[in-house]
Each structure stands twice: as C-alpha cells, then as structure tokens.
Amino acid sequence: MTNPELDYPEYDPTAFDDRRASSSNPTVDERRASSSLVPRSSNPTAGELALSDRAALRRVAGLSTELDDVTEVEYRKLRLERVVLVGVWTEGSAADADASLTELAALAETAGSEVLDGLIQRRDKPDPATYIGSGKAAELRQIVVATGADTVICDGELSPAQLNALEKAVKVKVIDRTALILDIFAQHATSAEGKAQVSLAQMQYMLPRLRGWGESMSRQAGGRAGGAGGGVGTRGPGETKIETDRRRIRERMSKLRREIKDMKKIRDTQRSGRVRSEVGRIAIVGYTNAGKSSLLNALTGAGVLVENALFATLEPTTRRGEFDDGRAFVLTDTVGFVRHLPTQLVEAFQSTLEEVADADLLVHVVDGSDPRPLEQISAVRIVVDDVIADRHSSPVRELLVINKIDAADEVELARLRSALPDAVFVSAHTGAGLDELRARMADLIEPRDVAVDVVIPYQRGDLVARVHEIGRVELSEHTDTGTRIRAHVPAALAAGLSEYGT
C-alpha cells in the first residue's frame, strides 16, 4: 500500500515488466504452454508424469486457510511472492547488465515469484555496507512501498553484513542470487541424492548468515551453580542459542556428507561398469534451459522430464543408444549451469558432475534462440574446466551443438555459424540436424572394438551369447566343430576369444 507521506521521484512501476515483455524471455505460464514435450499418449512417459507432479506441487488449489472460495487470480496473488530486483553494474556494457537482470527475473519466476520492478546501479564495485549504497537503498525502499513488494532479490552474492544492512534499509526480506538458485534446486530435487546435495549446499550457505532477532539468539543456555538444570557439566556460561544452532547445522552437514559419500559409491559402481564395457561415454552439458533433456529424448527416446524452465533437470539420466554403424554409446544428461553458479552447489554436486569428467565426449548444447549465446558458452566452460581439472591432465573433447534453431532468428544463426564454424546446428523439437549430429558424435568417439573371426565350441554357448550382446556381429554360422562368428567386440572379450581364432 502506498504511503502518501513518502516523497520519491516519479517512475513507471511497470517499466521493467514492459522491458521484459519485449525481450525473448517468456513468462512462466508462456514457457509451460510452449514446452516442447513428447506427444501425449494414453501411456504417459516418465518425463510427462514428473512434469505433472512438479506442476501439482507448485500449485495446489483450495488450500487457503483464509478464504472459502478462492478464484484462480486470487489464489495466484496469495501464492506468489511479489519481488523487486536490484543489480549492480560493475563491468561490461549496459546490455550485459540488462541481460543479467532479465535472467534474474526468469530465475525468480521459476522459483514462484511475481517480478514487479527492477533497479540497476552503476558502480565500480558493490558498496561494502549495503551492496547498492545508502542513497540507492532509500530509493529501493520507496519502490518497495509503491509496488507493495514483500521481497528484494539482489543480482549477486551478498555478505552477511550486506544482507542485514540492506534488509534494515528496505524493511522487507532480502535474498541474493545464490539463495534464489538454491531455492529453485530445493523445489526441483526429487531423488534422495539430489535432496541431500541441495540440503548440504543450503546449509553451507546458511551457516555464516545465521542470525536472529533481539536477544533470543544471544541468550546463554547455562544455569547458575547449584540450580536446577542438566546436572554436572551443564552449569556455567554455556552456549548461546546461535552457537547451538550452528553446532546442530555442522552436525547435520557432517551427516549429509556421509550420506552423499555412500550414494557416490553406488554411482561409481554404475560408472565403472560402463567403463569396463568399453562403450563410448557421452555427457550432455550446457546452460540451463538450453534443451539438453530434449536432445537426450530425441537421440535415445529416453522420455525424461522436459520443461521450458530453468534447472528442470537436477539428477543425471543415462540412456543407451547406437550409432549408424552399430556401435553402442551411453548418453548422460547432466544438471544445467548458469552464470555465477554458487560454489556451494559445485561442491555439493561433485559426484554428479563426475559424469562430465569421466566422459569421452562432451556434447555442449547452446540455446540458439538466446540473445547472448556466446556468454552462455563461456559460463559453462568455466564450470566444466574446474570439474575436469581435478580428474584429467588433458581436456575432454567437446562438440558444440546449437539447439532450438527453429525458434532462433536467421540473422543471429548466420552470425553464430560464422563465429562457431565447427558447431552442429539442430532442433531437438523438429529433428532438424540430428542425423548430422549423430555422424559427428560417431566420428569423435574412437572405436574401441577389435575384429575377430572365431569358431566357438557348442559347449561355450555363453561366449556366443556374450558376443551377440555386446559385439557387432557380421557373420554367424554353424559348422561341424562349433559356431563361426565374425564380429567386432571389445578388446577384453577379444582376448578371451583368441584361443578360438580361425
């Protein structure tokens, strides 16, 4: 509600909404409506079921405790946080600053918020006290009052002191970009490992920012000598409440790390099995919402969750496929990246990101319809290089794939073809360019099999079945002494068949 006693400069509170409306970033509802899902059938895929569950979790009708009859519009007003965005422009062009704030708006909408306005300040560096300075904080307070916002989201990671000072200045809840991304991950995590990883990242972020109101967090828990309490060893100054909370958080973090370590053993076992099979391993990486899951579905028919939203995929999905020459490969869809990805998430999702480090080929998917695709490529490579550097002395091969060419501007595509001559241009939605992509992937995955021509005795039917299971059989015929097979098989199996060579 607007306070008539406040005197503030005139501005258009819908200006930021208008600027966003004219950009290429759709609203949450538009993204849901235009989501390129697998065509529906009487037997929905796992991805369709997951999408329907996610929508159900996000909005459940009729759960108001205040109103008996809640219309759709009223319900959305009750459910959605009303937020104002604020960013500090320290480097780059004005277009870079606008793009960063627009991306923050998309993140806020994905988290379930309604963006009311946006504010950008030009500074050499963020203010150490309030992030945007006292004058801009006062202006931000006026915007919060005028728009009726209940949350301010900052486009950067704030220190605990900055967070506290800015919250006191604007008198509403303040969160930063890191907390927003962590919140989205918490909403989208479904597996036990994903939930544990997100919880660990949130606690790592929360621990230095733990604070309370008044004296409740500084009150000591000890008792006076001789008084009632916990008995011997519990009297004296004791812990303050905030110290107790911090200790409990650290204990919970230790427990989560042990759980993630145990889950990592299972993932390592699965991954080592793929390594022993000598099947080509391909990992799909890319910016969030670049179309990685759609590409996995198009190449393997996996049927995984596809949603036109940021961070729709948090758990890696691996599916098996075959090249045109019959060679098998495994394709893994990984979590999407974003500019300034919180370090807490990189650490917590280390076991998941190891799928990237152990791949033979990285298929780097780029959203061709995004206004700044080259910046997306740079942001992804920064994270990938950090992950691979710990496990590889040499870089993993990378194949750039420009996706969503059906929705991209022709002029922009021409510029990308010139800037990225080795990239493959595809549309996972229409299927355009997928044959060329398969061929390029096959060329970059070196054959690991060996040609064999053997006669296997009939009593070794297990070897015949093994050759048919993991090899590429060119000839199979029965002879007087056994089954003659000419095929390409992994080197380990070829060594076991050497005694039956013709």
Summary of the structure (lengths in Angstrom):
residues: 502
radius of gyration: 27.8
end to end distance: 88.6
largest distance: 102.5
contacts: 1527
relative contact order: 0.09
helix: 45%
strand: 18%
